[in-house]
Amino acid sequence: MRSERPILGRLRQPAYTGKHRCWPCTTLNVVLAGAITVLVAAVVAVGVALVVFAGALAAIALRGYLVPGTPTLTRRLLPDWLRNAIHTDTDVGADGWERSANGADPADDSDDPISRLLEVGILRRASDGYELRPAVEDRIQQRLPWVPAAGVDEGVVGDLVDREPGEFDLVERGTPAVLVDGRIRRWPSEAAIHADLAIHQVLSSAIDQWEATSLDGRLAALAAVRSAFDRCPACGGALDRSEHVVETCCSRAVVWTLRCPDCEAVLRERSTADAGQSAAARSASA
């Protein structure tokens, strides 16, 4: 038994297994293994096919893929549209919409909330795009004590998502999440949704027709304001902005993170596509 672990350790690919495993690609590899097994059974023998299938599953379990060179080949050869179709949901950029079972596709969130927030004086122009006005952040901070510290309930969240209790559900996703209209909205931390609840109260009085704003537009505006925070809504510490690369077996993304190094609360996470859109919005507003 002692000699097996080093061998398995050498065979295992941590970059494509465990928390880094790409489940859509794993599923495709298992389907491929099944097809090869059927072919071997038809041409050679069922017994041999079962051995082949067992070996294929072991390779997928240990390495994350079946065909040698799959990660490199997939990135080079698989069209972007097909990769996007395969990766309908990912942990990258967990601050956002997730399609639920039988749910609708995410709506087009291309409408830029930044211009409106600049117009009503929530944000102001800065050298790198925009920033939150100090007086507005103070107003948001003053409302945070009224947000339930022990968690959120349907009554509080219902006002945020403009739904009555029974028209949405709080769901378990490791971090706060709500199921609305067949889609799941996830926040990266309790601090993030507490911040949005406080921001929602401020924007309700600052923006005309805020109540008539679509849910997608409302949540986009809340996220934009939250992205401009300088202080942590949970502990008041200075926030840190950073970028890191996240790779799966067939994709690579840059994730922008806004977090508090003191209490480790994550306020915002955006993947490459979201970060690019934000950069374009900031450039347009600068």
Residue pairs with C-beta under 8 A, 6 or more apart in sequence:
8 62
11 62
11 63
12 62
12 63
13 62
13 63
13 64
14 20
15 64
15 247
16 22
16 63
16 64
16 65
16 71
16 248
16 249
17 61
17 62
17 63
17 64
20 64
20 247
20 248
21 64
22 64
22 87
22 248
22 249
22 250
22 251
24 86
24 87
24 88
25 64
25 65
25 70
25 74
25 86
25 248
25 249
25 250
26 60
26 64
26 65
28 86
29 56
29 60
29 65
29 66
29 67
29 70
30 57
30 60
32 66
32 67
33 53
33 56
33 57
33 60
33 66
34 53
36 52
36 53
36 56
37 49
37 50
37 52
37 53
37 56
38 49
40 48
40 49
40 52
41 48
41 49
56 66
59 65
59 66
60 66
64 249
65 71
65 249
67 73
70 249
70 250
71 249
71 250
74 83
74 249
74 250
75 250
75 251
75 252
78 250
83 250
83 251
86 250
87 248
87 251
88 99
89 98
89 99
90 248
90 271
92 246
92 253
92 255
92 269
92 271
93 253
93 255
93 269
93 270
93 271
93 273
93 274
94 175
94 186
94 188
94 269
95 186
95 187
95 188
95 192
95 223
95 268
95 269
95 270
96 185
96 186
96 274
97 106
97 107
97 109
97 183
97 184
97 185
98 173
98 177
98 183
98 184
98 185
98 186
99 105
99 106
99 182
99 183
99 184
100 179
100 182
100 183
100 184
102 182
103 181
103 182
103 183
103 184
104 181
104 182
104 183
106 183
107 216
109 216
109 220
110 277
111 216
111 217
111 220
112 281
112 284
113 217
113 220
113 221
113 224
114 123
114 130
114 224
114 281
114 282
114 284
114 285
115 284
115 285
116 207
116 221
117 123
117 130
117 221
117 224
117 225
118 124
118 125
118 130
118 285
120 206
120 207
121 133
121 136
121 206
122 132
122 133
122 136
122 202
122 203
122 206
122 207
122 225
123 130
123 131
123 132
123 133
123 224
123 225
123 228
124 130
124 131
124 132
124 133
125 285
125 286
126 286
127 286
128 282
128 286
129 279
129 281
129 282
129 283
129 285
129 286
130 228
130 282
130 285
130 286
131 228
132 225
132 228
132 229
132 230
136 202
136 206
136 225
137 229
137 230
137 231
139 202
140 195
140 198
140 199
140 202
140 225
140 233
141 198
141 231
141 233
141 236
143 198
143 201
143 202
144 194
144 195
144 198
144 233
146 198
146 201
147 156
147 194
147 197
147 198
148 156
151 190
152 170
152 176
152 190
152 193
152 194
152 197
153 170
154 165
154 168
154 170
155 165
156 197
157 168
157 170
157 178
157 193
157 197
158 164
158 165
158 167
158 168
159 200
160 196
160 197
160 200
161 168
161 178
161 180
161 185
161 215
162 211
162 215
162 218
163 180
167 180
168 178
168 179
168 180
169 178
169 179
170 176
170 177
170 178
170 179
171 177
171 178
171 179
171 184
173 184
173 186
175 186
175 187
175 188
175 189
175 190
175 192
176 186
176 187
176 189
176 190
176 192
176 193
177 184
177 185
177 186
177 187
178 184
178 185
180 215
181 215
185 219
187 193
187 196
188 266
188 267
188 268
188 269
189 234
189 265
189 266
189 267
190 234
190 265
191 232
191 233
191 234
191 260
191 263
191 265
191 266
191 267
192 226
192 265
192 266
192 267
192 268
194 233
194 234
195 226
195 229
195 233
195 267
196 219
196 222
196 223
196 226
198 233
199 222
199 225
199 226
200 218
200 222
203 210
203 221
203 222
203 225
204 210
204 211
207 213
207 221
210 218
213 221
223 268
226 258
226 267
226 268
227 258
227 267
227 268
227 278
229 239
229 258
229 267
230 238
230 239
231 237
231 238
231 239
232 238
232 239
232 260
232 262
232 263
232 265
232 267
233 265
233 267
234 260
234 263
234 265
235 260
235 262
235 263
235 265
237 260
237 261
237 262
237 263
238 260
238 261
238 262
239 258
239 259
239 260
239 267
240 258
240 259
240 260
240 261
241 256
241 257
241 258
242 256
242 257
242 259
243 254
243 255
243 256
243 257
243 275
244 254
244 255
244 257
245 252
245 253
245 254
245 255
246 252
246 253
246 254
246 255
246 271
247 253
253 271
253 272
254 271
254 272
254 275
255 269
255 270
255 271
255 272
255 275
256 268
256 269
256 270
256 274
256 275
256 278
257 266
257 268
257 269
258 266
258 267
258 268
258 269
259 265
259 266
259 267
260 267
270 278
